[in-house]
Amino acid sequence: MSPDDQVAGMFRSKSPRLTEERAEALALQVLAFLVADPKQISRFLSLTGTTPDELRNTGSSRELQIATLEYLLSDEGLLLTFCQDAGLDPASIAPAHQLLSGTQYD
């Protein structure tokens, strides 16, 4: 089973147990999705002020993971496209962001 399948399976269950490791894996899955689309990765880099070199060197940093999930959450269309492609519930993204960033949502 691939890591993408593991993440997708976790979010399809009725009561997924979101761990820090799973939230990090999800952020990396989102980043891979963005990198696959030149328009989206260009926009992401522009908005975050990240250079391609920084992206390569800090791809697994907590700050980049948080920024990646924030970027996805800021664009509903992109969020829905990613979740459909990944087989995830769109409601699973905010809890992952919350866990990594410590942000509380109402």
N, C-alpha and C positions, 0 to 999 in steps of 0.2 A: 504494500500500500504506500503510495507516494505521500510526502508531507502535505500536499494540497488536499488529497483525499482525507487525510487525518483531520485537518482543520475543518474541511467541509462537513465531515461526519460529526464532529463535535458540535457544530452549530445547528445541525439538523435535528439533533435529539431534543426531546421536550424540555429537559432541565439540564442544559450543558453546564459543566463545571469549568468556568473560565479561570485558567491559571495564567500567571505572568508569562510562562513559556509559550502558551497558546496564543496569548495576545501579541507577543513578539513575532511569532510565526505568521500570524495574520497580517501584521504590519509589513513584514517582508514579502508576503504574497501580494499585498496591495502595491508595494514598490515595484515588484516584477511586472505587474499589470501596467503600471504607469510607464516603465521603461520600454515596454513593447509598443507603445504609441508615441511616436516622435512629437506630436503636437502636445500631448498631455505631459510628457516628461519635460519638455521645454517650458511649458507654463509653470509646472511645479518648481523647476529650478529657478525660474524668474521670481516667483512669489516668495520662495523661501530664502533667496539669496545664496543658494548653494551652487557651487560649481560642479561640473562633471567629475573633476579630480576629487573633490570633497565627498561627493556621492560614492565614489569607488572606495575611498578610504574610511568612510564613516557609515557605510550602509547598514550596519547593525547597531549603531549608537541609539540610545534611548531617545535623544532629542530628535533624531531623524525619524524614528519610528512614530513618535508622537506627531511630528509635522506631517508625516505621510497620512496618518489616520485623520488628522484635522483637515487636510486637503480634500480627502475623499468625502468627509462629512459636510464640507462646505458646498458641494455640488451634487444636488439630489439626482440629477440625470446620470452623472458619473457613478455615484453610489449604487444606483439601481442597475446600471450596466455591469459594474464589477460583480455585484452580488448575484446577478443572473448568470454571468459567465462562470463564477466560482461555485454556484449552487449553495449560496449562503443566504440567510435571512438578513435583510438590511438592518434590522434591529440589533444584530449582533455586533455591529461596528462600534457604536457609542460605548457599550460596556468595556470593550477592549481598550478604547482610548481612555476611558475613565480609569481603568486599572493601571495603565502605563503612566498617566499624567497626574493621577490623584485628583482629577477634576470631578466634582459632583454635579450631576444633572438633575433637574427637577422633573 
